[in-house]
Amino acid sequence: MKEFFQDDNPVHLLDMFMDGNAVYQFTASKVPPHIKETMQFANIAAEDIDGLVLHQANKQIIENIAWESAIPFEKASWETFSEYGNQTI
């Protein structure tokens, strides 16, 4: 199996790696502006949104997106993921 090195650590082509900090930084900087832009395009306010459903299992990320988008935490559910996980039906 072919190996290459990332930061002096051997990485195999079949290894999976997720940079959690990069995921957090991406969602913190990119997702809220897109939500705001979409609300503006649809001519709606945060109060008009019944619920924010994100494909993200991390409570801190969901809360940050809700906060930065001015959507109340109670409208941004993360409990579904903590109870059921990411599932494909």
C-alpha positions in Angstrom: 0.0 0.0 0.0 1.3 3.4 -1.0 2.3 5.7 1.9 2.8 9.4 2.0 3.6 11.7 4.9 1.6 14.5 6.4 3.3 16.5 9.1 5.8 13.6 9.6 3.0 11.1 10.2 2.6 8.2 7.8 -0.8 8.3 6.0 -2.0 5.4 3.9 -4.3 5.9 1.0 -7.1 4.1 2.7 -6.8 6.0 6.0 -9.5 8.5 6.7 -8.7 11.8 8.3 -10.9 14.7 9.3 -9.4 17.9 10.6 -12.0 18.9 13.2 -10.5 22.4 13.6 -10.8 23.0 9.9 -14.4 21.8 9.8 -15.2 24.1 12.7 -13.5 27.1 11.0 -15.2 26.4 7.7 -18.7 26.2 9.3 -18.1 29.2 11.5 -16.9 31.4 8.6 -19.0 30.1 5.7 -22.3 28.7 6.8 -23.8 31.7 8.7 -23.3 34.2 5.9 -25.0 31.8 3.5 -27.9 31.4 5.8 -28.2 35.2 6.1 -28.0 35.6 2.4 -30.7 32.9 1.8 -33.0 34.6 4.4 -32.4 37.9 2.7 -33.1 36.4 -0.8 -36.3 34.8 0.6 -37.3 38.1 2.3 -37.6 36.4 5.7 -36.3 37.1 9.2 -34.8 34.7 11.8 -38.2 35.0 13.6 -39.9 33.5 10.6 -37.9 30.3 10.7 -39.5 27.4 12.5 -36.4 25.2 12.7 -32.9 25.0 11.6 -31.8 21.5 10.5 -28.2 21.0 9.7 -26.3 17.9 8.7 -23.9 18.3 11.6 -23.7 16.2 14.8 -21.6 18.7 16.8 -23.6 20.7 19.3 -21.0 23.5 19.5 -21.0 24.0 15.7 -24.8 24.0 15.5 -25.0 26.5 18.4 -22.4 28.7 16.7 -24.2 28.7 13.4 -27.5 29.5 15.1 -25.8 32.3 17.1 -24.1 33.9 14.1 -27.3 33.6 12.0 -29.4 35.2 14.8 -31.6 32.1 15.1 -32.6 31.1 18.6 -30.9 27.9 19.9 -34.2 26.2 20.6 -34.9 26.3 16.8 -31.5 24.6 16.0 -31.9 21.0 17.1 -28.9 18.9 17.7 -30.6 16.3 20.0 -31.6 14.2 17.0 -28.0 13.4 16.2 -27.1 12.7 19.8 -30.0 10.2 20.0 -30.1 8.7 16.5 -26.8 9.7 14.8 -26.5 10.3 11.1 -28.7 7.8 9.4 -29.7 7.2 5.8 -33.1 5.8 5.3 
